[in-house]
Amino acid sequence: MDGFLELSLEIGFLCVVVSVGLAFIRMVKGPSLQDRVVALDFMTVAIVAFCGLAAVRYNTAAFLDVALVLALVGFLATVALARFAERNTFRNREETHNE
């Protein structure tokens, strides 16, 4: 593999790992459910990028299949969590309105 491509891939791996770590910190600290959902979605996107980099680095298309499945599962999880947050917000408004 070309030296520049290897260096670029290593820098890309490093950036993805750092971004997953920072997103994990945001997911743990919060403070709100919406922050945690966005952090989880960002972690999913970063891991998909990691799979793409691994596919290029190891010249294996199987990583692209993993990335595709992970992207679909991440999308569904984000939609489900967004619906949960919306329902929770709506329920809190009704409780405050009824008091």
C-alpha positions in Angstrom: 0.0 0.0 0.0 1.1 3.5 -0.7 2.8 5.4 2.2 0.5 8.4 1.9 -2.6 6.2 1.9 -1.4 4.3 5.0 -0.7 7.5 6.8 -4.1 8.9 5.9 -5.8 5.7 7.1 -3.9 5.8 10.4 -4.9 9.5 10.9 -8.5 8.6 10.0 -8.6 5.7 12.5 -7.2 8.0 15.2 -9.7 10.7 14.5 -12.6 8.2 14.6 -11.4 6.7 17.9 -11.1 10.2 19.5 -14.5 11.2 18.2 -16.1 8.0 19.6 -14.5 8.6 23.0 -15.7 12.2 23.1 -19.2 11.2 22.1 -19.2 8.5 24.7 -18.3 11.1 27.4 -21.2 13.3 26.1 -23.6 10.3 26.2 -22.6 9.5 29.8 -22.7 13.1 31.1 -25.9 14.1 29.3 -27.4 16.3 30.7 -30.6 15.7 28.8 -32.1 12.7 26.9 -31.7 14.6 23.6 -28.0 15.1 24.2 -27.6 11.4 24.8 -29.6 10.4 21.7 -27.5 12.7 19.5 -24.2 11.4 21.1 -25.4 7.8 20.4 -26.2 8.6 16.8 -22.9 10.3 16.3 -21.1 7.2 17.8 -23.0 5.0 15.3 -21.9 7.2 12.4 -18.3 7.2 13.6 -18.2 3.4 13.9 -19.6 3.2 10.4 -16.8 5.4 9.3 -14.4 3.1 11.2 -15.8 0.1 9.2 -15.3 2.0 6.0 -11.7 2.8 6.9 -11.1 -0.9 7.8 -12.5 -2.0 4.5 -10.0 0.2 2.6 -7.1 -0.7 5.0 -7.6 -4.5 4.8 -9.1 -4.6 1.3 -12.1 -6.5 2.5 -15.7 -5.8 1.4 -17.1 -7.6 4.4 -16.5 -4.5 6.5 -18.8 -2.6 4.2 -21.6 -5.1 4.9 -21.1 -4.6 8.6 -21.1 -0.8 8.1 -24.4 -1.0 6.1 -26.1 -3.1 8.7 -24.8 -0.9 11.6 -26.0 2.2 9.8 -29.5 0.8 9.4 -29.7 -0.4 13.0 -28.4 3.0 14.2 -31.0 4.8 12.2 -33.8 2.7 13.6 -32.5 3.2 17.2 -32.3 7.0 16.7 -35.9 7.1 15.4 -37.1 4.9 18.3 -35.4 7.1 20.9 -36.7 10.2 19.2 -40.2 8.9 19.4 -39.7 8.0 23.0 -38.4 11.5 23.8 -41.2 13.1 22.0 -43.8 11.0 23.8 -42.1 11.7 27.2 -42.1 15.4 26.5 -45.8 15.3 25.5 -46.7 13.4 28.6 -44.8 15.9 30.8 -46.7 18.8 29.2 -50.1 17.1 29.9 -49.2 16.5 33.5 -48.1 20.2 34.0 -51.2 21.4 32.2 -53.6 19.3 34.3 -52.1 20.5 37.6 
